[in-house]
Amino acid sequence: MNVGGWVLSGLAAVFLLFDAVAKLAGAPSAVQTTVELGFAAPQVRSLGVLLLILTVLYLLPRTSVLGAVLLTGYLGGTVAVHFLNGSPLPSHTLFGVYVGVMLWGGLYLRLAAVRELIPFIRLG
């Protein structure tokens, strides 16, 4: 068991779960920020439900790769939305990329099958 992989996966999952719960609870900051990005207020809960489901898929060992693939799509959408809205590049627009790297980095360190699919990096 690779501790670094679990730490990376855990950090990404904690952020995603926090974001999902804030959207589901209708936290004013989550609603306001999402509306400012062009979404309608009623869509915020739907995004929270989607994010929660995808994160749970990522956290379950049997579906972690599927969850990572689907979360990559979700995070790609966040990058696109921030880009279209002219958000600051390093702090907002690329944040989805940073989370995606943590998701896949965690899986890479934890799962030999992922290391075989992405062979360009060899550890040890």
URDA-V919525 format. One record per pair of residues at least 12 apart in sequence whose C-alpha atoms are under 6 Angstrom apart, sorted by the first residue. I is the first residue (numbers start at 1). GAP is how many residues later the second one is. If there is no record, write none. Layout:
{{I | GAP} {I | GAP}}
This chain:
{{2 | 108} {5 | 101} {5 | 104} {5 | 105} {8 | 94} {8 | 98} {9 | 94} {9 | 97} {12 | 87} {20 | 28} {20 | 31} {20 | 32} {23 | 21} {23 | 22} {23 | 25} {24 | 21} {24 | 24} {54 | 13} {75 | 21} {79 | 14} {79 | 17}}
